[in-house]
């Protein structure tokens, strides 16, 4: 009981501290009336095809710069989406160029930590695609740097923004499942062919795929206390567009057990060897990818946590399960930077929390340590919870 109370007090404190930090950074931001948040995007590859048009839907945001080390890609995206931004071939020129307020990092994941640090040192807020850094220590250092400069940094994914996440969270909090015991999440496909970085050191199926389920399950059940995992490389060689045949250096198959408070255990499986005809277009996916079990009911998230299609609630001995919460609202996985940018302008605190992203990053690191050592790994990080109140 003492441990539980201490943990609750800690989470309450971190939530208050996060709100204080937001107010401090927003006061220093002091955006003028009718002035838009100026955004720079670094990384103009595949993911930018989702981010650029979504950012353009906001009347509060203006994309002023596009940057890519393959400079022709920055120019191509500038023209394709009629951005009318200034384009740059590297981050140093980007930071020395047209003034901006927030950098959106969409590059190879191995470069995120270095690029995000440069942006913070230059006085910029940061939204980073997952992961925000390559190790928990690097990510924590980025957060400490941001705090020291009165800045904000956030990391994808944005799964806590979906109406389905909110519905599931409220069902759990209202006791509709009884005492929650177990949960499961799964996400995978047969792998990316357009770039080698997914399979190189610092890549892997966990930071690319498992990160979604890890964020969802910890967001619903609370921070994890410990991790046990088994990881493997099923396909030791891949052929990719940018480098041809390569050796796979990090896990393409992962099973991760998470221990939460009050005896709850969750499980995440992810990999680059999973046949899934829906791929990255999952609007018609009718199967579930997330399950939450209690002694009085269970929940099944239909579709994926990044593309939600409803929630099945089964908590009656007499009535059939019900498909509920089918309205996605405006939720899409690529909305994170837009939501964060608008929160800076409107001086509001988003549901997405950087400490949650750091917790997931520590889980990924701990899973690798557990698999290598065969031991349970205790976690030290946490985040304000519950996410939805």
C-alpha positions as CSV (number, residue, x, y, z in Angstrom):
1,X,0.0,0.0,0.0
2,X,2.8,2.4,0.8
3,X,4.4,1.8,-2.6
4,X,1.1,2.5,-4.3
5,X,0.5,5.8,-2.5
6,X,4.1,6.9,-3.2
7,X,3.6,6.2,-6.9
8,X,0.3,8.1,-7.0
9,X,1.9,11.1,-5.3
10,X,4.8,11.0,-7.7
11,X,2.5,10.9,-10.8
12,X,0.4,13.8,-9.3
13,X,3.6,15.7,-8.9
14,X,4.9,15.1,-12.4
15,X,1.5,16.1,-13.9
16,X,1.7,19.4,-12.0
17,X,5.3,19.9,-13.0
18,X,4.4,19.3,-16.6
19,X,1.6,21.9,-16.5
20,X,3.9,24.4,-14.9
21,X,6.6,23.8,-17.6
22,X,4.0,24.3,-20.3
23,X,2.8,27.6,-18.9
24,X,6.4,28.8,-18.5
25,X,7.3,27.8,-22.1
26,X,4.1,29.3,-23.6
27,X,4.6,32.5,-21.7
28,X,8.1,32.8,-23.2
29,X,6.7,31.9,-26.6
30,X,4.3,34.9,-26.4
31,X,2.8,34.5,-29.9
32,X,1.2,37.6,-31.3
33,X,-2.4,37.8,-32.1
34,X,-3.1,36.5,-35.6
35,X,0.5,35.3,-36.0
36,X,1.0,31.6,-37.0
37,X,3.4,29.1,-35.5
38,X,6.3,28.8,-37.9
39,X,7.2,25.2,-38.6
40,X,10.3,23.7,-40.2
41,X,10.2,20.1,-41.4
42,X,13.4,18.0,-41.5
43,X,13.1,14.8,-43.5
44,X,11.1,15.0,-46.7
45,X,10.7,11.2,-47.4
46,X,7.7,9.0,-47.3
47,X,6.3,10.1,-43.9
48,X,6.3,13.8,-45.0
49,X,3.5,12.9,-47.5
50,X,1.2,12.6,-44.5
51,X,2.6,15.3,-42.3
52,X,2.8,18.2,-44.8
53,X,-0.9,18.1,-45.9
54,X,-2.1,17.7,-42.3
55,X,-0.1,20.6,-41.1
56,X,-1.5,22.6,-44.0
57,X,-5.0,22.1,-42.7
58,X,-4.3,24.2,-39.6
59,X,-5.0,27.9,-39.8
60,X,-2.6,28.4,-36.9
61,X,0.5,26.9,-38.5
62,X,2.7,27.8,-41.4
63,X,5.4,25.6,-42.9
64,X,8.2,28.0,-43.6
65,X,11.1,25.6,-44.2
66,X,11.7,22.1,-45.7
67,X,15.0,20.3,-45.2
68,X,16.5,17.0,-46.5
69,X,20.1,15.8,-47.0
70,X,18.7,14.5,-50.4
71,X,18.0,18.1,-51.4
72,X,15.9,17.2,-54.4
73,X,13.3,15.6,-52.0
74,X,12.9,18.9,-50.2
75,X,12.4,20.8,-53.4
76,X,10.0,18.1,-54.8
77,X,7.8,18.2,-51.6
78,X,7.8,22.0,-51.7
79,X,6.4,21.9,-55.2
80,X,4.1,19.0,-54.8
81,X,2.2,20.5,-51.9
82,X,2.6,24.2,-52.9
83,X,4.2,24.9,-49.5
84,X,6.1,28.0,-50.7
85,X,8.8,27.3,-48.1
86,X,12.5,27.8,-48.1
87,X,14.4,24.6,-48.7
88,X,17.7,23.5,-47.2
89,X,20.2,20.5,-47.7
90,X,21.2,20.1,-44.0
91,X,20.1,21.1,-40.5
92,X,22.9,23.6,-39.9
93,X,21.7,25.7,-42.9
94,X,18.1,25.2,-41.7
95,X,18.8,26.6,-38.3
96,X,20.7,29.5,-39.7
97,X,18.0,30.3,-42.3
98,X,14.4,31.5,-42.2
99,X,13.3,31.9,-38.5
100,X,10.9,29.3,-37.2
101,X,9.4,28.2,-33.9
102,X,9.1,24.4,-34.0
103,X,11.0,21.7,-35.8
104,X,9.2,18.6,-37.0
105,X,11.7,15.7,-37.2
106,X,10.8,13.0,-39.8
107,X,14.2,11.6,-40.7
108,X,15.8,8.1,-40.3
109,X,15.2,7.2,-36.7
110,X,18.9,6.9,-35.9
111,X,19.3,10.6,-36.5
112,X,16.5,11.8,-34.3
113,X,18.5,12.4,-31.1
114,X,21.2,14.4,-32.7
115,X,18.9,16.5,-34.8
116,X,16.5,17.2,-31.9
117,X,19.4,18.3,-29.7
118,X,20.6,20.8,-32.3
119,X,17.1,22.2,-32.6
120,X,16.7,22.6,-28.9
121,X,20.2,24.3,-28.6
122,X,19.0,26.7,-31.3
123,X,16.0,27.6,-29.2
124,X,13.3,25.7,-31.1
125,X,10.5,23.6,-29.9
126,X,10.5,20.0,-31.3
127,X,8.0,17.4,-32.4
128,X,9.8,14.2,-33.2
129,X,8.6,11.1,-35.0
130,X,9.3,8.0,-33.0
131,X,11.6,7.5,-31.3
132,X,12.6,10.9,-30.1
133,X,16.1,9.5,-29.3
134,X,18.0,6.2,-29.6
135,X,18.4,5.5,-25.9
136,X,16.4,6.5,-22.8
137,X,19.5,8.4,-21.4
138,X,19.7,10.4,-24.6
139,X,16.0,11.1,-24.5
140,X,16.1,12.2,-20.9
141,X,19.0,14.5,-21.7
142,X,16.9,16.1,-24.4
143,X,14.0,16.7,-22.0
144,X,16.4,18.2,-19.4
145,X,17.9,20.4,-22.1
146,X,14.4,21.6,-23.2
147,X,13.4,22.4,-19.6
148,X,16.6,24.4,-19.1
149,X,15.8,26.5,-22.1
150,X,12.1,26.9,-21.4
151,X,11.3,24.9,-24.5
152,X,9.1,21.8,-25.2
153,X,9.8,18.6,-26.9
154,X,7.4,15.8,-27.7
155,X,7.6,12.4,-29.3
156,X,5.3,10.3,-31.4
157,X,3.0,8.3,-31.5
158,X,-0.2,10.2,-31.0
159,X,-2.4,7.1,-30.1
160,X,-3.7,8.7,-26.9
161,X,-5.6,11.2,-29.1
162,X,-8.1,8.8,-30.6
163,X,-11.7,8.7,-29.3
164,X,-11.3,4.9,-29.1
165,X,-8.4,5.3,-26.6
166,X,-10.6,7.6,-24.5
167,X,-13.5,5.2,-24.6
168,X,-11.4,2.3,-23.5
169,X,-9.7,4.3,-20.8
170,X,-13.1,5.4,-19.4
171,X,-14.5,1.9,-19.5
172,X,-11.6,0.7,-17.4
173,X,-11.8,3.6,-14.9
174,X,-15.5,3.2,-14.6
175,X,-15.1,-0.5,-13.7
176,X,-16.9,-1.9,-16.7
177,X,-14.3,-4.6,-17.0
178,X,-14.1,-5.3,-13.3
179,X,-10.6,-6.0,-12.0
180,X,-8.3,-5.7,-15.0
181,X,-5.7,-8.5,-15.2
182,X,-4.2,-8.8,-18.7
183,X,-3.9,-7.1,-22.0
184,X,-2.4,-7.8,-25.4
185,X,-1.3,-5.7,-28.4
186,X,0.0,-6.8,-31.8
187,X,1.2,-5.0,-34.9
188,X,3.3,-6.1,-37.8
189,X,3.8,-6.4,-41.6
190,X,6.3,-8.0,-43.9
191,X,8.7,-5.1,-43.7
192,X,9.7,-1.8,-45.4
193,X,11.5,-2.1,-48.7
194,X,12.4,1.6,-49.4
195,X,15.1,2.1,-46.8
196,X,17.7,0.1,-44.9
197,X,17.5,2.1,-41.6
198,X,14.7,0.0,-40.3
199,X,17.0,-3.0,-40.2
200,X,20.2,-1.4,-39.1
201,X,21.5,-0.8,-35.6
202,X,19.2,1.7,-33.8
203,X,16.2,0.5,-36.0
204,X,14.1,-2.5,-35.4
205,X,10.5,-3.6,-35.2
206,X,10.0,-2.2,-31.6
207,X,10.8,1.5,-32.2
208,X,9.0,1.4,-35.6
209,X,5.9,-0.8,-34.8
210,X,5.8,-2.0,-31.2
211,X,6.0,1.6,-30.0
212,X,2.3,2.1,-30.8
213,X,1.0,-0.8,-28.7
214,X,3.5,0.0,-25.9
215,X,2.1,3.6,-25.8
216,X,-1.5,2.4,-25.9
217,X,-1.2,-0.3,-23.2
218,X,0.8,1.8,-20.8
219,X,-1.6,4.7,-21.5
220,X,-4.5,2.5,-20.6
221,X,-3.1,0.4,-17.7
222,X,-0.5,2.8,-16.3
223,X,3.3,2.9,-16.4
224,X,5.2,-0.4,-16.5
225,X,7.3,-1.5,-13.5
226,X,9.4,-4.2,-15.3
227,X,10.0,-5.8,-18.6
228,X,10.8,-9.3,-19.8
229,X,11.3,-10.0,-23.5
230,X,12.4,-12.4,-26.2
231,X,13.6,-10.9,-29.5
232,X,14.9,-12.6,-32.7
233,X,15.9,-12.0,-36.2
234,X,13.8,-14.2,-38.4
235,X,15.0,-12.9,-41.8
236,X,18.8,-12.3,-41.6
237,X,19.0,-10.6,-45.0
238,X,16.7,-8.0,-46.7
239,X,16.8,-6.3,-50.1
240,X,16.0,-2.6,-49.9
241,X,15.8,0.1,-52.5
242,X,18.5,2.4,-51.2
243,X,21.2,-0.2,-50.4
244,X,20.3,-3.5,-52.1
245,X,20.9,-6.6,-50.1
246,X,21.7,-5.9,-46.5
247,X,22.3,-7.8,-43.2
248,X,19.6,-7.3,-40.6
249,X,21.3,-6.0,-37.5
250,X,18.4,-5.7,-35.0
251,X,15.2,-7.5,-34.1
252,X,12.5,-8.1,-36.7
253,X,10.5,-10.2,-34.3
254,X,9.7,-9.2,-30.7
255,X,7.5,-10.4,-27.8
256,X,7.5,-8.1,-24.8
257,X,5.9,-8.7,-21.3
258,X,5.1,-5.6,-19.2
259,X,4.3,-5.7,-15.5
260,X,2.0,-2.9,-14.3
261,X,0.7,-2.1,-10.9
262,X,-1.9,-4.3,-9.1
263,X,-0.8,-7.5,-10.7
264,X,-1.7,-6.4,-14.3
265,X,0.4,-7.9,-17.1
266,X,0.4,-6.9,-20.7
267,X,2.0,-8.4,-23.8
268,X,3.2,-6.8,-27.1
269,X,4.2,-8.7,-30.2
270,X,5.5,-6.9,-33.3
271,X,7.6,-7.7,-36.3
272,X,8.6,-7.4,-39.9
273,X,7.5,-10.9,-40.8
274,X,3.7,-10.7,-40.3
275,X,1.5,-11.1,-43.3
276,X,-1.2,-8.4,-43.3
277,X,-3.0,-7.6,-46.5
278,X,-4.2,-4.2,-45.0
279,X,-0.6,-3.0,-44.7
280,X,-0.5,0.8,-44.1
281,X,-4.1,1.3,-45.3
282,X,-6.2,-0.2,-42.5
283,X,-9.5,1.7,-42.8
284,X,-11.3,-1.6,-43.6
285,X,-9.6,-3.7,-41.0
286,X,-12.3,-5.6,-39.1
287,X,-10.1,-7.6,-36.7
288,X,-8.8,-6.4,-33.4
289,X,-5.2,-5.6,-32.5
290,X,-5.6,-4.6,-28.8
291,X,-7.4,-6.7,-26.1
292,X,-8.0,-5.7,-22.4
293,X,-9.3,-8.4,-20.1
294,X,-10.9,-8.0,-16.7
295,X,-13.0,-10.4,-14.5
296,X,-16.3,-8.7,-15.6
297,X,-15.6,-7.9,-19.2
298,X,-13.2,-7.3,-22.0
299,X,-12.4,-4.7,-24.7
300,X,-11.2,-5.3,-28.2
301,X,-9.9,-2.4,-30.3
302,X,-10.9,-3.0,-33.9
303,X,-8.3,-1.9,-36.5
304,X,-5.0,-0.5,-35.1
305,X,-4.3,2.1,-32.4
306,X,-2.9,4.2,-35.2
307,X,-6.0,3.6,-37.4
308,X,-9.0,3.0,-35.1
309,X,-12.2,1.5,-36.4
310,X,-14.2,1.0,-33.1
311,X,-14.2,-0.9,-29.9
312,X,-16.0,-4.1,-29.0
313,X,-17.2,-4.2,-25.4
314,X,-18.1,-7.7,-24.1
315,X,-19.3,-7.5,-20.5
316,X,-22.6,-9.4,-20.4
317,X,-23.4,-13.1,-19.8
318,X,-26.7,-12.7,-21.6
319,X,-26.2,-10.1,-24.4
320,X,-23.8,-10.4,-27.4
321,X,-20.7,-8.1,-27.6
322,X,-21.3,-4.6,-28.8
323,X,-19.3,-2.6,-31.4
324,X,-19.1,0.9,-29.9
325,X,-17.1,4.1,-30.4
326,X,-16.9,3.8,-34.2
327,X,-16.5,7.5,-34.8
328,X,-12.8,8.4,-35.3
329,X,-13.5,12.2,-35.1
330,X,-10.5,14.0,-36.6
331,X,-8.0,11.4,-35.4
332,X,-5.3,10.3,-37.7
333,X,-1.8,9.0,-36.8
334,X,-0.1,11.9,-38.5
335,X,-1.9,14.6,-36.5
336,X,0.7,14.8,-33.6
337,X,2.7,17.8,-34.9
338,X,-0.5,19.7,-35.8
339,X,-2.0,19.1,-32.4
340,X,1.2,20.1,-30.6
341,X,1.7,23.2,-32.7
342,X,-1.8,24.3,-32.0
343,X,-1.4,23.7,-28.3
344,X,1.6,26.1,-28.4
345,X,-0.5,28.8,-30.0
346,X,-3.6,28.2,-27.9
347,X,-1.6,27.7,-24.6
348,X,-3.2,24.4,-23.8
349,X,-1.7,21.1,-22.6
350,X,-2.1,18.2,-25.1
351,X,-2.8,14.6,-24.0
352,X,0.5,13.6,-25.7
353,X,3.2,13.7,-23.0
354,X,6.9,13.6,-23.5
355,X,7.4,11.6,-20.3
356,X,5.1,8.9,-21.8
357,X,7.3,8.8,-24.9
358,X,10.4,8.5,-22.7
359,X,8.8,5.6,-20.7
360,X,8.1,3.7,-24.0
361,X,11.7,4.4,-25.1
362,X,12.9,2.9,-21.8
363,X,10.7,-0.2,-22.3
364,X,12.3,-0.8,-25.8
365,X,15.8,-0.5,-24.3
366,X,14.8,-2.8,-21.4
367,X,13.3,-5.4,-23.8
368,X,16.6,-5.6,-25.6
369,X,18.5,-6.0,-22.3
370,X,16.1,-8.6,-21.1
371,X,16.3,-10.6,-24.2
372,X,20.1,-10.5,-24.2
373,X,20.4,-11.4,-20.5
374,X,17.4,-13.6,-19.9
375,X,16.4,-11.5,-16.9
376,X,13.6,-9.2,-15.8
377,X,14.5,-5.6,-16.1
378,X,13.2,-3.0,-13.6
379,X,12.1,0.4,-15.0
380,X,12.8,3.7,-13.4
381,X,10.7,6.1,-15.6
382,X,7.0,7.0,-15.2
383,X,4.6,9.5,-16.6
384,X,1.4,11.4,-15.5
385,X,-1.5,8.9,-15.4
386,X,-4.3,8.3,-16.1
387,X,-3.9,10.1,-19.5
388,X,-7.7,10.6,-19.9
389,X,-9.3,11.9,-16.7
